[in-house]
Amino acid sequence: MKNTRNTDIADRRAASASAKAALLNNYRAAQAAAGPAKLERQAERMAVATAREERRVERERLRGEEQGRIEAEALERQAAGEAAAIAESQARGVAENARIARVIEDEAARKAERDRRYANRKARQA
């Protein structure tokens, strides 16, 4: 069937304006009805964001403490390594001095033995 209604531009404009007004009224009514729920959701989001920020700050604090502990352990290991190197150097020095002392004692003993033999030979010749 053919639409026999005769609608001119003014009627179509009026219908469009009333439809837009109805949409706007429905939107305003929905906003007014959702106001408390919207505020509640917004408060929830703020609480979640605050909790998230607190957890982030706590993680950063723990990370900083861990980093400080790691650095302190590294310094302790470095100090222990330096102390071990110094002790080893001193031990090497003591060992070297003991070796030198033994060589000197051996040399003195050889000289004393040589002098004794020389003295005996001179005593036999005289």
Backbone as a chain_set.jsonl record, in Angstrom:
{"seq": "MKNTRNTDIADRRAASASAKAALLNNYRAAQAAAGPAKLERQAERMAVATAREERRVERERLRGEEQGRIEAEALERQAAGEAAAIAESQARGVAENARIARVIEDEAARKAERDRRYANRKARQA", "coords": {"N": [[0.821, -1.181, 0.0], [0.372, 2.138, -0.639], [1.725, 5.018, 0.935], [-0.403, 7.348, 1.828], [-0.518, 9.634, 3.201], [-0.067, 13.062, 3.355], [2.738, 14.682, 3.886], [4.346, 17.517, 4.665], [7.274, 19.632, 4.697], [7.315, 21.164, 7.053], [5.869, 19.661, 8.877], [7.497, 17.412, 9.102], [9.801, 18.59, 10.203], [8.858, 19.465, 12.681], [8.213, 17.013, 13.844], [10.753, 15.911, 13.992], [12.024, 17.705, 15.74], [10.515, 17.311, 18.057], [11.133, 14.656, 18.56], [13.872, 14.836, 19.076], [13.789, 16.421, 21.37], [12.485, 14.662, 23.079], [14.39, 12.628, 23.254], [16.443, 14.083, 24.512], [15.21, 14.709, 26.961], [14.853, 12.109, 27.967], [17.55, 11.399, 28.266], [18.413, 13.244, 30.207], [16.795, 12.445, 32.343], [17.774, 9.858, 32.754], [20.367, 10.473, 33.524], [19.894, 11.841, 35.916], [18.745, 9.814, 37.411], [20.831, 8.037, 37.555], [22.694, 9.373, 39.038], [23.387, 9.056, 41.956], [24.443, 6.436, 41.825], [26.458, 6.82, 40.018], [28.135, 8.569, 41.427], [28.822, 6.831, 43.472], [30.221, 4.826, 42.047], [32.307, 6.398, 41.155], [33.521, 7.076, 43.585], [34.308, 4.511, 44.341], [36.183, 3.972, 42.34], [38.081, 5.923, 42.974], [38.879, 4.98, 45.482], [40.022, 2.545, 44.73], [42.091, 3.49, 43.099], [43.583, 4.91, 44.998], [44.334, 2.829, 46.733], [45.877, 1.344, 44.932], [47.943, 3.152, 44.442], [49.063, 3.275, 47.003], [49.99, 0.627, 47.24], [51.892, 0.679, 45.206], [53.7, 2.569, 46.226], [54.538, 1.169, 48.502], [55.742, -1.047, 47.275], [57.855, 0.264, 45.982], [59.237, 1.207, 48.237], [59.984, -1.218, 49.437], [61.557, -2.205, 47.374], [63.589, -0.315, 47.381], [64.68, -0.78, 49.952], [65.573, -3.405, 49.568], [67.448, -2.979, 47.557], [69.265, -1.374, 48.969], [70.085, -3.236, 50.889], [71.322, -5.113, 49.225], [73.393, -3.561, 48.186], [74.79, -3.044, 50.578], [75.589, -5.639, 51.231], [77.246, -6.116, 49.054], [79.241, -4.214, 49.536], [80.225, -5.269, 51.935], [81.201, -7.742, 51.01], [83.157, -6.789, 49.288], [84.847, -5.455, 51.098], [85.605, -7.655, 52.654], [86.955, -9.125, 50.708], [89.055, -7.359, 50.144], [90.284, -7.339, 52.658], [91.036, -10.005, 52.795], [92.854, -10.076, 50.682], [94.815, -8.328, 51.652], [95.615, -9.764, 53.936], [96.593, -12.072, 52.701], [98.689, -10.96, 51.26], [100.303, -10.062, 53.373], [100.846, -12.528, 54.559], [102.3, -13.731, 52.518], [104.494, -12.005, 52.554], [105.533, -12.548, 55.142], [106.176, -15.249, 54.804], [108.101, -15.013, 52.806], [110.04, -13.516, 54.171], [110.699, -15.407, 56.137], [111.793, -17.421, 54.525], [113.983, -16.047, 53.503], [115.371, -15.636, 55.891], [115.962, -18.31, 56.569], [117.667, -18.935, 54.416], [119.78, -17.182, 54.948], [120.582, -18.161, 57.463], [121.366, -20.744, 56.678], [123.444, -20.067, 54.972], [125.169, -18.828, 56.812], [125.715, -21.037, 58.439], [127.052, -22.684, 56.59], [129.274, -21.058, 56.13], [130.375, -21.002, 58.678], [131.051, -23.704, 58.938], [132.886, -23.934, 56.844], [134.868, -22.14, 57.821], [135.584, -23.561, 60.131], [136.666, -25.884, 59.017], [138.83, -24.729, 57.682], [140.269, -23.679, 59.844], [140.933, -26.084, 61.144], [142.548, -27.261, 59.198], [144.662, -25.406, 59.124], [145.533, -25.792, 61.709], [146.5, -28.38, 61.602], [148.579, -28.058, 59.84], [150.329, -26.517, 61.215]], "CA": [[0.0, 0.0, 0.0], [1.094, 3.38, -0.75], [1.485, 5.961, 2.017], [-1.189, 8.414, 1.23], [-0.468, 10.841, 4.002], [0.663, 14.164, 2.725], [3.519, 15.344, 4.921], [5.247, 18.515, 4.083], [8.525, 19.875, 5.417], [7.061, 21.714, 8.387], [5.477, 18.55, 9.739], [8.693, 16.59, 9.344], [10.666, 19.342, 11.12], [8.227, 19.442, 13.995], [8.37, 15.655, 14.358], [12.177, 15.756, 14.314], [12.308, 18.499, 16.937], [9.913, 16.655, 19.224], [11.9, 13.428, 18.824], [15.122, 15.266, 19.715], [13.451, 16.866, 22.717], [12.186, 13.463, 23.863], [15.68, 11.996, 23.52], [17.144, 14.896, 25.501], [14.531, 14.515, 28.249], [15.186, 10.755, 28.432], [18.95, 11.431, 28.685], [18.476, 13.967, 31.482], [16.167, 11.599, 33.36], [18.702, 8.76, 33.034], [21.487, 11.055, 34.283], [19.42, 12.142, 37.267], [18.52, 8.547, 38.104], [22.122, 7.374, 37.743], [23.568, 10.253, 39.805], [23.974, 8.423, 43.14], [25.252, 5.28, 41.412], [27.653, 7.363, 39.37], [29.003, 9.043, 42.503], [29.321, 5.649, 44.169], [31.248, 4.224, 41.188], [33.452, 7.296, 41.144], [34.18, 6.903, 44.875], [34.964, 3.215, 44.263], [37.371, 4.133, 41.483], [39.068, 6.686, 43.729], [39.415, 4.087, 46.516], [40.898, 1.587, 44.043], [43.289, 4.222, 42.671], [44.359, 5.202, 46.209], [44.941, 1.563, 47.165], [46.901, 1.014, 43.942], [49.075, 4.053, 44.684], [49.695, 2.836, 48.256], [50.75, -0.592, 46.936], [53.052, 1.07, 44.404], [54.652, 3.199, 47.14], [55.089, 0.094, 49.328], [56.677, -1.803, 46.42], [59.059, 1.103, 45.803], [59.957, 1.208, 49.501], [60.607, -2.536, 49.572], [62.605, -2.291, 46.363], [64.693, 0.509, 47.884], [65.31, -1.507, 51.052], [66.289, -4.545, 48.985], [68.623, -2.43, 46.863], [70.2, -0.979, 50.021], [70.643, -4.466, 51.464], [72.231, -5.686, 48.223], [74.586, -2.709, 48.151], [75.534, -3.272, 51.818], [76.242, -6.942, 51.106], [78.336, -5.962, 48.087], [80.324, -3.52, 50.237], [80.814, -6.218, 52.882], [82.005, -8.693, 50.237], [84.34, -6.082, 48.797], [85.733, -5.251, 52.247], [86.155, -8.964, 53.006], [87.935, -9.447, 49.671], [90.236, -6.52, 50.365], [90.949, -7.824, 53.87], [91.683, -11.276, 52.444], [94.011, -9.753, 49.841], [95.841, -7.771, 52.539], [96.115, -10.866, 54.763], [97.404, -12.928, 51.835], [99.93, -10.221, 50.98], [101.114, -10.109, 54.588], [101.31, -13.906, 54.738], [103.372, -13.914, 51.54], [105.653, -11.27, 53.064], [106.083, -13.298, 56.266], [106.797, -16.455, 54.249], [109.315, -14.567, 52.096], [111.024, -13.17, 55.213], [111.148, -16.664, 56.755], [112.661, -18.075, 53.55], [115.24, -15.288, 53.479], [116.06, -15.928, 57.158], [116.519, -19.664, 56.442], [118.803, -18.869, 53.494], [120.879, -16.512, 55.67], [121.064, -19.118, 58.46], [122.096, -21.793, 55.963], [124.698, -19.469, 54.496], [126.02, -18.648, 58.0], [126.16, -22.37, 58.855], [128.065, -23.114, 55.617], [130.484, -20.257, 56.373], [130.965, -21.482, 59.931], [131.657, -25.004, 58.628], [134.083, -23.652, 56.05], [135.871, -21.562, 58.727], [136.054, -24.639, 61.005], [137.577, -26.728, 58.237], [140.051, -23.934, 57.444], [140.997, -23.628, 61.102], [141.491, -27.43, 61.349], [143.65, -27.448, 58.244], [145.781, -24.585, 59.589], [146.038, -26.397, 62.936], [147.253, -29.562, 61.211], [149.807, -27.607, 59.169], [151.232, -25.862, 62.159]], "C": [[0.856, 1.232, 0.0], [0.716, 4.301, 0.402], [0.782, 7.168, 1.413], [-1.169, 9.69, 2.033], [0.379, 11.874, 3.314], [1.41, 14.893, 3.845], [4.44, 16.328, 4.249], [6.407, 18.773, 5.023], [8.29, 20.365, 6.839], [6.676, 20.604, 9.35], [6.69, 17.67, 10.088], [9.64, 17.284, 10.313], [10.117, 19.305, 12.538], [8.395, 18.058, 14.629], [9.822, 15.417, 14.773], [12.523, 16.508, 15.596], [11.71, 17.839, 18.171], [10.653, 15.361, 19.574], [13.22, 13.778, 19.523], [14.87, 15.706, 21.151], [13.163, 15.671, 23.619], [13.482, 12.732, 24.212], [16.449, 12.745, 24.606], [16.517, 14.728, 26.884], [14.843, 13.136, 28.83], [16.622, 10.713, 28.959], [19.08, 12.112, 30.042], [17.888, 13.14, 32.616], [17.106, 10.454, 33.741], [19.89, 9.276, 33.847], [21.076, 11.326, 35.724], [19.235, 10.85, 38.067], [19.864, 7.869, 38.421], [23.081, 8.201, 38.583], [24.186, 9.604, 41.022], [24.872, 7.221, 42.78], [26.55, 5.749, 40.76], [28.647, 7.853, 40.418], [29.612, 7.871, 43.265], [30.43, 4.968, 43.355], [32.508, 5.083, 41.166], [34.235, 7.176, 42.461], [34.92, 5.565, 44.917], [36.253, 3.299, 43.459], [38.465, 4.894, 42.223], [39.709, 5.807, 44.811], [40.389, 3.081, 45.895], [42.195, 2.273, 43.628], [44.184, 4.537, 43.876], [45.066, 3.942, 46.71], [46.071, 1.164, 46.222], [48.154, 1.862, 44.171], [49.815, 3.655, 45.961], [50.526, 1.579, 48.027], [51.999, -0.263, 46.137], [54.129, 1.692, 45.29], [55.319, 2.131, 48.019], [56.088, -0.742, 48.527], [57.972, -1.034, 46.22], [59.903, 1.119, 47.077], [60.686, -0.118, 49.7], [61.755, -2.7, 48.581], [63.827, -1.488, 46.801], [65.425, -0.176, 49.023], [66.134, -2.673, 50.523], [67.56, -4.077, 48.285], [69.686, -2.009, 47.884], [70.869, -2.188, 50.653], [71.651, -5.089, 50.5], [73.52, -4.874, 48.159], [75.439, -2.911, 49.402], [76.265, -4.61, 51.758], [77.419, -6.859, 50.139], [79.525, -5.256, 48.738], [81.02, -4.449, 51.23], [81.704, -7.223, 52.152], [83.281, -8.042, 49.734], [85.346, -5.872, 49.933], [86.382, -6.572, 52.659], [87.215, -9.384, 51.985], [89.213, -8.648, 49.834], [91.011, -6.986, 51.592], [91.675, -9.136, 53.584], [92.924, -11.022, 51.598], [95.149, -9.195, 50.692], [96.457, -8.878, 53.389], [97.009, -11.784, 53.932], [98.743, -12.267, 51.524], [100.859, -10.257, 52.19], [101.677, -11.509, 54.813], [102.439, -14.208, 53.756], [104.646, -13.216, 51.996], [106.328, -12.007, 54.206], [106.801, -14.547, 55.754], [108.106, -16.102, 53.536], [110.417, -14.219, 53.101], [111.571, -14.432, 55.888], [112.096, -17.403, 55.814], [114.023, -17.384, 53.498], [116.045, -15.582, 54.746], [116.689, -17.316, 57.112], [117.73, -19.671, 55.524], [120.008, -18.244, 54.192], [121.458, -17.455, 56.712], [121.875, -20.23, 57.798], [123.45, -21.271, 55.481], [125.668, -19.283, 55.66], [126.552, -19.992, 58.467], [127.239, -22.883, 57.903], [129.378, -22.367, 55.844], [131.19, -20.73, 57.637], [131.654, -22.826, 59.698], [132.93, -24.829, 57.82], [135.194, -23.091, 56.928], [136.445, -22.638, 59.649], [137.022, -25.539, 60.257], [138.901, -26.01, 57.976], [140.91, -23.908, 58.687], [141.642, -24.992, 61.395], [142.67, -27.667, 60.426], [144.875, -26.659, 58.693], [146.393, -25.212, 60.849], [146.875, -27.622, 62.59], [148.575, -29.164, 60.572], [150.795, -27.019, 60.168], [151.877, -26.752, 63.126]], "O": [[1.933, 1.29, 0.594], [-0.446, 4.367, 0.804], [1.34, 7.895, 0.59], [-1.725, 10.707, 1.619], [1.431, 11.564, 2.755], [0.814, 15.617, 4.641], [5.218, 15.976, 3.362], [6.48, 18.145, 6.079], [9.034, 19.987, 7.743], [7.103, 20.601, 10.505], [6.863, 17.251, 11.233], [10.229, 16.622, 11.168], [10.875, 19.127, 13.491], [8.687, 17.952, 15.82], [10.08, 14.786, 15.798], [13.246, 15.985, 16.444], [12.345, 17.815, 19.225], [10.781, 15.014, 20.748], [13.631, 13.089, 20.456], [15.655, 15.393, 22.045], [13.551, 15.665, 24.788], [13.65, 12.269, 25.341], [17.032, 12.136, 25.503], [17.237, 14.616, 27.877], [15.07, 13.0, 30.032], [16.891, 10.073, 29.976], [19.777, 11.614, 30.926], [18.421, 13.135, 33.726], [17.224, 10.116, 34.919], [20.364, 8.595, 34.756], [21.843, 11.06, 36.649], [19.537, 10.803, 39.259], [19.999, 7.204, 39.448], [24.204, 7.756, 38.821], [25.411, 9.59, 41.135], [25.933, 7.032, 43.375], [27.605, 5.14, 40.938], [29.846, 7.591, 40.32], [30.778, 7.915, 43.656], [31.458, 4.578, 43.909], [33.627, 4.57, 41.16], [35.466, 7.176, 42.454], [36.023, 5.48, 45.458], [37.285, 2.759, 43.858], [39.643, 4.553, 42.114], [40.918, 5.871, 45.036], [41.447, 2.8, 46.459], [43.276, 1.705, 43.784], [45.407, 4.439, 43.781], [46.244, 3.98, 47.065], [47.115, 0.694, 46.674], [49.276, 1.361, 44.103], [51.044, 3.69, 46.005], [51.635, 1.463, 48.55], [53.053, -0.857, 46.362], [55.315, 1.396, 45.142], [56.526, 2.184, 48.251], [57.151, -1.103, 49.033], [59.059, -1.61, 46.281], [61.131, 1.052, 47.014], [61.856, -0.143, 50.081], [62.797, -3.265, 48.913], [64.962, -1.924, 46.615], [66.656, -0.161, 49.067], [67.256, -2.903, 50.972], [68.614, -4.7, 48.406], [70.874, -2.26, 47.681], [72.07, -2.173, 50.923], [72.716, -5.541, 50.92], [74.612, -5.438, 48.087], [76.666, -2.947, 49.315], [77.417, -4.713, 52.179], [78.467, -7.461, 50.376], [80.674, -5.641, 48.525], [82.244, -4.428, 51.358], [82.811, -7.525, 52.598], [84.351, -8.651, 49.748], [86.545, -6.083, 49.755], [87.571, -6.608, 52.977], [88.252, -9.935, 52.355], [90.315, -9.177, 49.686], [92.241, -7.026, 51.577], [92.786, -9.358, 54.066], [93.943, -11.689, 51.782], [96.312, -9.542, 50.484], [97.676, -8.933, 53.548], [98.059, -12.223, 54.401], [99.789, -12.917, 51.522], [102.064, -10.462, 52.045], [102.833, -11.667, 55.206], [103.42, -14.86, 54.114], [105.744, -13.755, 51.85], [107.555, -12.092, 54.249], [107.898, -14.869, 56.21], [109.098, -16.821, 53.659], [111.578, -14.58, 52.91], [112.764, -14.516, 56.176], [113.101, -17.956, 56.263], [115.068, -18.034, 53.456], [117.262, -15.758, 54.682], [117.821, -17.495, 57.56], [118.72, -20.342, 55.815], [121.131, -18.724, 54.042], [122.677, -17.555, 56.847], [122.936, -20.614, 58.29], [124.466, -21.959, 55.578], [126.861, -19.549, 55.517], [127.717, -20.092, 58.853], [128.233, -23.455, 58.349], [130.457, -22.954, 55.764], [132.414, -20.847, 57.681], [132.745, -23.052, 60.221], [133.935, -25.493, 58.077], [136.345, -23.51, 56.804], [137.644, -22.642, 59.927], [138.068, -25.916, 60.785], [139.967, -26.621, 58.044], [142.125, -24.089, 58.616], [142.785, -25.042, 61.849], [143.686, -28.222, 60.845], [145.995, -27.169, 58.653], [147.608, -25.174, 61.041], [147.884, -27.869, 63.25], [149.581, -29.854, 60.74], [152.002, -27.047, 59.931], [152.656, -26.294, 63.963]]}, "num_chains": 1, "name": "protein.A"}
